[in-house]
Amino acid sequence: MSGPRSVVVRAPNWLGDAVLSLPALRDLRAAFPGARLEVVARPAVAPLYGAVPELAGVREARGFATEVDALRGFELGVLFTNSFGTALAMRVAGVPERWGYARDGRGLLLTRAARRPAAAGGKSQVFYYRAMLEQIGVATSGAPDASLRCPDPWRAAARAKLGAGRFVGVAPGAAYGGAKRWPAERFAAAAAELAREREARVVVLGTAAERPAGKMLAQVCGALDLTGNTSLPELCGALAELDLLLTNDSGPMHVAAALGTPVVAAFGPTDWRETAPFGGRAAIARESVECAPCRFRECPIDHRCMERLAPARVAETARALLRGETGGVA
C-alpha cells in the first residue's frame, strides 16, 4: 500500500497497555518504512517511548488542547486508545486519515474503523492491537516484538540510587484496585528468601502510593525502599538491573518483562490470559479458584484468589524460572 509521509500513534494511557501495544507499533513501522513515526502520549507514559528506537519523536498530551496541538500536521493517525475524546482530538487537529477501533460511539470520527474481534477475550492484549491493524489493512507478520531497550543513561541513574550489588525487586502496587494486590507481607517473605539464596538485597519499587509497603519491607527484611523515588526512566533502569522481579499484575510487571528481566507475577482477579507479562522470561503464579477471574477492583468476599497463594509457591516458581524450567502459569 502507498504510504503517508508522517504517522502518529495515540498511545494507550496505561503503562502496561503501552508495552502490550508495542508489537502493533512495530507493525506500523514495517508497513510505512519511509514515514516519520511519532507517538502522542500522556505524561505518565510518554517517557517510556525513549526506550523504543523505532520512533522519531514523542509528544505529550496534557489535556485536550495540548493533544490537538500535538497531533497537528500528521497525514495518518492511529488510535491505540478506545475513547471518544482521543478520536475527537485527532479530528479537530485535522489529521486526514484516522484509524482505530469503532468504540465509545466514535465510529463516524474515523476514516477506517475496526470492530472489536469476537475472539479478543482470553487472548493477550497484544492480539487486540494487532487485530485492529489487520482489519484496517495493515499487515502483521512474524513473532510479536514487545521488547524495550533500556538506554545506558537510565541504567546509570538507577544504579546511582540502587548502589552496588545484586537485587531482587518487589513491585507491590497495582493501579486497578486492591483486589489485584498480593499482601505485602507475603512479598516480603518470598523476596527475603530468594535474596538470601542469591546473596542479593531486596529493593521495593513503585509510586508514592506504595510507600507503606516499602516501609514494611524495609523493616522486615532490610529492603531498599525506592517507592515514590524514581522517575519512569529511573524505574526502567532499575528494573533492567534486577536479578528478578516479584510483582502484581501491573505496569512495572510489563516493563520488566519487556526489558528481559525475569518476572514472577501474582495474579488474582484479572484474566492472566489477557494481561500476563509478554516474554520468555516471565511466569505467573495463581490459585485456581471458582470466582477468578472476576475483574473486580475490590473483593466482595474473602479475597481467596490472593490469600491462598503462599510465599513458598511464588518463591519456587521464581527458582524454576531462573533455572529455565518454567514460564507461563504456575
Phi, psi and omega in degrees: 000144177292144190247158175284165177275339181216135182229134175238137177251126172275111188287156171299158184273350182248144185301312180297319178296324178299318178295314183290344176272355183300321177301321178292323176300318180288331173297320177295320178300318180289326182287329182233070188295336182268357185272151169281121184250122178230167180235141168248127186214158173295152182304328182292339184249330189309317182299336180304326186287355170292347177259014179242096189291345181289348185270144176268345181184160178226130179239145182264143174248106183256020183149173187300314184296316180290330177294316178301314179299319181294333184272347185295143172095353179272149179274329181225133174238134180240125184264114170268004173263168180248358191276154175296319185299320181289326175291322178296319178300319180293323178291315180296327179290348178081022176291118189291324178249124185228114186242144177170184176285139177276074181238164177059031176070023187255011186305321182289346178275351185257147174269334170225121185240135177252154176259144178302124184295139181300331183267017184293324180294141177081009176234157179305146176299340173306319179296322183300312182290320180291326180296325177297314180298319181297321180294329183263008170100015176260125182289140171238133182209155179082173180292137179299136180247104179251026186279155172239150178242106186291120178297146181303320178298328178293318178297317182296319179295321179291318181296328177297328178273328180287320189085185182284160173111186180254153186221139166255121184267151172231128174242091189276000184268172174193121189287335188294324181162169184297333182295338180279352190263119170291140184304138185299326180293334177283322172303317181300315182295313182292317183293319181297320180295314181291323179295320178299315181297328185260005183052050183234171175249147176279138173232136181256128183238144178157186181277179178300334179295339180267008182300321176302318178293320179297318179296319181295316179294325177297321181286320187282318187229018177068027183293150169279121185261108177249017180297132181071011187235022177223138167288171177298316175300321178292323176298315178301316179298318179294316179298324180290337183271352186284150166288328189193146173238129169256131192205164165273179171290103191204173175301310177303327176302311182292321179296315180300315179298320180294330179279351181089010177283136176300132186229133168239122185244134175274123181246140177229269188279344180271159185278109182298334181289334183264325189236018175298152177300138187259110180158162185280351183246040182225146176218153175243152176238129182208159174260133180276087179252156189293338185262000181254142001274128180263337181067014177288145175286322177230141183284129179275355181238249189243012177055040187296331181298329179259322183295333181274354181273112187273147176304323181298324180289319178296317179298317180291325174300319179295317180299316180296321178297315181293333175279354182079022186262348184210162173191152182096220186271131178248000000 
